[in-house]
Amino acid sequence: MIGLIAATSAGRSAAAELAGALGGCTLYQEQTVAASVARAWAECEQLVCFLATGATVRLIAPLLADKHGDPGVVCVDEARHFAVSLVGGHDGGANRLAERVAEALDAQPVLTTATDAMGLPGLDTLGLHVEGELAAVSRALLDGAPVRLVSDAVHPLPALPPNLTPDAPSEAPVVVISDRIDEAAGPATVTLRPRSLIVGVGASRGAPTEEVLGLVEAALADAGLSRHSVSYLATVDAKADEPGLLAAAAALGVDLVAHPAEALAAVAVPNPSPAPQAAVGTPSVAEAAALLGGGELLVPKRKSAPEGRAAMATVAVVRKSPRGRLALVGLGPGARDLLTPRAREELRRASVIVGLDQYVDQIRDLLRPGTRIEATGLGAEEERARSAVRLAEQGHAVALIGSGDAGVYAMASPALAEAGPDIDVVGVPGVTAALAASSLLGAPLGHDHVSISLSDLHTPWEVIERRVRAAAEADLVVTFYNPRSRGRDWQLPKALSLLAEHRRPDTPVGVAHAISRADEWHTVTTLAELDVSTVDMTTVVVVGNTASRTVADRMVTPRGYRWQS
Ligand code: SAH
């Protein structure tokens, strides 16, 4: 929950506005502002104080304990010019919150943590457990000094600073990304722990927690593996409620994941045994649960060795290769303020950007320093899609970008036609040319509508024509994409003539060119009067249905035929 503190009426109205925009907020109104802050501090993960920074500093000073547990605090000034991330920038999420608050209140976010100010991801913001000399290594990174990267695999991380490289000199500080505890260290070392290990566990009923936990810890330690790299414990369904397993998982700070016995029985394991087969219906629990879905068996089945009685727990450890991440990001029609905040975040989440050079140019300034760019020219769609998927399969965090929405006449479908289940895919919707055009032209899409691409490069003209005829007969509003180019000039007049068989000559037609770009123009005309020579490839043409009309030069399609007279 986000606690809001306000002392003035301007502050209270800003707080109310923020609560409406963000949700999950509570305004604290105790007897005194100090009491409000103290109560919010105890109850909330984050605070937004509509107070001067000085006042806020004095109020929270006695409450500060440590940066990992304290709430993140953002201050907003009386005039709402600034949203200042005051404390808890990273762990408390205050930097991120300052950005959200700034956006909601149209203020300027103020971030002073060095890594954010430089556009570098803080090593402690990557979602990995951090050990070692964070401050010293971060300082070296910010100073631009060479820092050596020692990584056990390609991980789907955001772009890391260019001065963090595998070939920095041996005396340089080191960032290790590994699940191994014995990786080479430098004079100053930060170790980041990927969640790469699955620990399979089996237990007899009533197995003591210490026996399970002790076995897991010993197995990891003997194999030179960090407990902070454990992603989860895995077992068989029948053991999902076994207290010793649940307690061991809780002690490690991870979940216990249970799989059906049939699924485990189908996994090939090196050490099957008749005992679990008889008890739970699979010849292996620990090895099979860890190996389910693939991976490298680092610790084969091992039993606990309690003194004076039979073992009650088994363990096996498997390393999964990192799952790459493919974000399909629509950039909108062109203008920066039609790029969604989520798209912006995904661009900064990626370490590789794949896209047409003109789109890369559009967002280059938003990328983190060190982002790898794979730009290609027009026409290389399939190659582009394939290379984005391959890079994600190698473990990278890839953003495949396109104009409008990435799924509309764009790269998402060729990419997903290639992508297997071994990568994570994240789609970010974008403002399409049809929607952007609609807003410019009025309200042409108020009732049922279709988009039809007139490009017959990859679709036979007969197919396009059949769809245009169907739309004409069904009285659908039609948005034509790819309407006309130098080499393709007869398709648009042909398509319009098919629509004209079912629509009056004065049917409204909207033309929107280079929407939200410097050379934008738009016009509302009619089927009879449209001058197709004004239409090119950066244009969409929206043809109304039989109910569409022009009102005050705006195109309007009624929402329903019984709705308005
Ligand atoms: N994915 C995009 C469409 C790509 S197809 C989307 O969701 O909008 C390319 C076609 O989109 C162009 O030929 C043109 O018809 C249309 N288009 C893209 N951007 C445009 C813009 N800024 N203004 C007008 N039309 C645009």
Residues whose N, C-alpha, C, O or C-beta is under 5 A from the ligand:
A	BS01	SAH	P333 G334 S403 G404 D405 V408 Y409 A410 T432 A433 A434 F480 Y481 N482 P483 A512 H513 A514 I515 M537 T538 T539 V540
